[in-house]
């Protein structure tokens, strides 16, 4: 069995119709669905996170990291 795991469920994920921990008998089917999910999350969610997909053993793990905050104070004068 191959599983798609969303490592940390952000609020956008919890409000979406996407499911966590889905299992597939086919690796190709799991990978295809995981890619579709990652792309949907990157395209449709609020944009606070960028989502990545990694393969770990028989699982495809979707994880995220908060976007890097720039050093700019917002006043237009960055140092």
C-alpha positions in Angstrom: 0.0 0.0 0.0 1.1 3.6 -0.7 -0.2 6.4 1.4 -0.4 10.2 0.9 0.3 12.0 4.1 -0.1 15.7 4.7 2.5 16.3 7.4 0.8 19.3 9.0 -2.7 20.2 8.3 -3.0 24.0 8.0 -6.4 25.8 8.3 -6.8 25.9 4.5 -6.3 22.1 4.3 -8.8 21.5 7.1 -11.4 23.7 5.3 -10.8 22.1 1.9 -12.4 18.9 0.6 -9.0 17.2 0.5 -8.3 14.1 2.6 -5.3 13.1 4.6 -3.8 9.6 4.8 -5.4 8.3 1.6 -4.1 4.8 0.6 -3.6 3.4 -2.9 -2.5 0.0 -4.1 -0.7 1.5 -7.1 2.3 3.6 -6.5 1.6 5.5 -9.8 -1.9 6.3 -8.7 -0.7 7.5 -5.3 2.0 9.7 -6.9 -0.4 11.2 -9.5 -2.9 12.1 -6.7 -0.2 13.5 -4.5 1.1 15.7 -7.3 -2.5 16.9 -8.0 -3.1 17.6 -4.3 0.2 19.5 -3.9 -0.5 21.6 -7.0 -4.1 22.4 -5.8 -2.8 23.4 -2.4 -0.2 25.7 -3.9 -2.6 27.2 -6.4 -5.8 27.6 -4.3 -4.8 27.9 -0.7 -4.1 31.3 1.0 -0.4 31.5 0.0 1.1 31.6 3.5 2.8 28.3 2.8 4.5 26.7 -0.1 3.9 22.9 -0.3 6.4 20.3 -1.3 6.1 16.6 -2.1 8.7 14.0 -1.0 8.7 10.3 -1.2 9.5 8.4 2.0 9.4 4.6 1.9 5.9 3.7 0.6 4.5 7.1 1.3 4.2 10.4 -0.4 4.5 13.2 2.1 3.2 16.7 1.5 4.8 19.2 3.8 5.1 22.9 4.1 7.2 25.7 5.3 6.1 29.3 5.9 7.3 31.7 3.3 10.4 33.6 4.3 9.7 37.0 5.7 11.7 39.7 4.1 13.8 42.0 6.2 11.8 45.0 5.0 9.9 47.0 7.5 7.2 47.9 5.0 8.1 51.5 4.8 10.0 51.2 1.5 13.4 51.6 3.1 15.0 48.2 3.4 18.5 47.9 4.7 
